[in-house]
Amino acid sequence: MARMSSMFRRGERRTERKAPAERLVTLIGKPGCHLCDDAQGVVEKVCADLGVPWEKKDITEDEELHRAYWEQVPVVLVDGAQHTFWRVDEQRLRKALAG
């Protein structure tokens, strides 16, 4: 068996770096949710600073999102994958978008 190059050691993942404009942050929430409002403030700030587009989705308008996330709102997705829920840490989101 050939040796793995040092670039692909055990436990390392090869990831493609995307330009900020190619990323997408999705905030899933609902009206009247103070945690959602707090999360939106963090998402808006980080995305504006980094030039990353973001979108907001309302679980009360989408049955599939409601079934998937009703206990976790707000939920933040980065490029379609769940990043966090309930509280958004600004530094953690910046790090996720930088890599």
C-alpha positions in Angstrom: 0.0 0.0 0.0 1.4 3.4 -0.9 2.2 5.8 1.8 -0.1 8.7 2.2 1.4 12.0 1.4 1.9 14.4 4.3 -0.9 16.5 2.8 -3.5 13.8 3.6 -2.7 12.5 7.0 -5.2 10.6 9.1 -8.0 12.8 10.4 -7.3 15.6 8.0 -9.9 16.7 5.6 -9.2 18.3 2.3 -11.4 21.3 1.9 -11.7 23.8 -1.0 -11.5 27.4 0.0 -14.3 29.4 -1.4 -14.3 33.1 -2.2 -16.6 35.0 0.2 -19.2 35.7 -2.6 -19.4 31.9 -3.2 -20.4 31.2 0.4 -23.9 31.4 1.8 -25.1 31.8 5.3 -28.7 30.9 6.0 -30.5 32.0 9.2 -33.6 30.0 10.0 -35.9 31.5 12.6 -39.4 32.7 13.4 -41.1 36.0 14.1 -41.2 37.2 17.7 -38.0 35.2 18.7 -35.5 37.3 20.6 -32.8 34.8 20.0 -33.5 35.0 16.3 -33.1 38.8 16.4 -29.8 38.4 18.3 -28.6 35.8 15.8 -29.5 38.1 12.9 -27.4 40.9 14.3 -24.4 38.6 14.5 -25.0 37.1 11.0 -25.5 40.6 9.4 -22.3 41.9 11.0 -20.0 39.0 10.1 -21.4 38.6 6.6 -21.1 42.4 5.9 -17.5 42.4 7.2 -16.5 39.4 5.1 -18.5 40.0 2.0 -20.5 36.8 2.4 -24.2 36.7 1.2 -26.8 35.6 3.7 -30.5 34.8 3.6 -33.2 34.5 6.2 -35.9 31.8 6.3 -39.0 31.6 8.4 -40.0 28.2 9.8 -43.7 29.4 10.0 -43.7 29.7 6.2 -42.0 26.3 5.4 -43.3 23.1 6.8 -40.1 21.1 6.1 -38.0 23.7 7.9 -40.5 23.7 10.8 -40.3 19.9 11.1 -36.5 19.9 11.0 -35.7 22.9 13.2 -38.7 24.0 15.4 -36.9 23.1 18.6 -33.6 24.7 17.7 -34.3 28.1 16.2 -32.5 30.1 15.5 -30.4 27.8 13.3 -27.5 29.0 11.2 -26.4 27.0 8.1 -23.1 27.7 6.3 -23.2 26.5 2.7 -26.2 24.3 3.5 -24.7 22.5 6.5 -25.8 23.3 10.1 -23.2 25.5 11.8 -25.0 26.3 15.1 -28.3 26.8 16.8 -29.8 29.0 19.6 -26.8 31.3 20.1 -24.4 32.5 17.4 -20.8 33.0 18.4 -19.3 35.7 16.2 -15.7 34.4 16.3 -16.8 30.9 15.5 -18.9 32.0 12.5 -16.0 34.1 11.2 -13.7 31.1 11.5 -16.1 28.9 9.7 -16.4 31.4 6.8 -12.6 31.9 6.6 -11.9 28.2 6.1 
